[in-house]
Amino acid sequence: MTVASEVKQCLASMKGIESSLSTLALTMVDPQSKKALEDSRQLVGEAILELSERIGVLEREELQYKGF
């Protein structure tokens, strides 16, 4: 498995985690629990954005990784 495919697999996993956190937050009744899940989802979302940017840099700098 190439570096690019591993990074993209990680990104897909993180998107799944973000979705799960969002779904759990919607089902929570307790305001503290809901806020904790929403805060966690936001942090994961920020990490997703950073990782997406890194993938773009990886593809631009290392043409052999483009499109994987």
C-alpha positions in Angstrom: 0.0 0.0 0.0 1.4 3.4 -1.0 1.7 6.3 1.4 -1.1 8.2 -0.5 -3.5 5.3 -0.2 -2.8 4.9 3.5 -3.4 8.6 4.1 -6.6 8.5 2.1 -7.7 5.4 4.0 -7.1 7.3 7.2 -9.1 10.2 5.9 -12.0 7.9 5.1 -11.9 6.4 8.6 -11.9 9.9 10.1 -14.9 10.9 8.1 -16.7 7.8 9.4 -15.8 8.8 13.0 -17.0 12.3 12.4 -20.3 11.0 11.1 -20.7 8.6 14.1 -20.0 11.4 16.5 -22.6 13.6 14.8 -25.2 10.8 14.9 -24.5 10.2 18.6 -24.8 13.9 19.4 -28.2 14.0 17.8 -29.5 11.1 20.0 -28.2 12.5 23.2 -30.6 14.0 25.7 -28.1 15.1 28.3 -26.8 18.6 27.3 -23.3 17.9 28.6 -22.9 14.7 26.7 -24.3 16.3 23.6 -21.8 19.2 23.8 -18.9 16.9 24.4 -19.8 14.9 21.3 -20.3 18.0 19.2 -16.9 19.4 20.4 -15.3 16.1 19.5 -16.9 16.1 16.1 -15.6 19.6 15.5 -12.1 18.6 16.4 -12.2 15.6 14.1 -13.6 17.9 11.4 -10.7 20.2 11.8 -8.3 17.3 11.5 -10.1 16.1 8.4 -9.6 19.5 6.8 -5.9 19.5 7.6 -5.4 16.0 6.3 -7.3 16.8 3.1 -4.9 19.8 2.6 -1.9 17.5 3.2 -3.3 15.0 0.6 -3.4 17.9 -1.9 0.2 18.8 -1.1 1.2 15.2 -1.3 -0.4 14.8 -4.8 1.1 18.1 -6.1 4.6 17.3 -4.8 4.6 13.6 -5.5 3.0 13.2 -8.9 3.1 9.4 -8.6 0.6 9.6 -5.7 -2.0 11.6 -7.8 -5.3 9.9 -8.1 -4.7 7.0 -5.7 
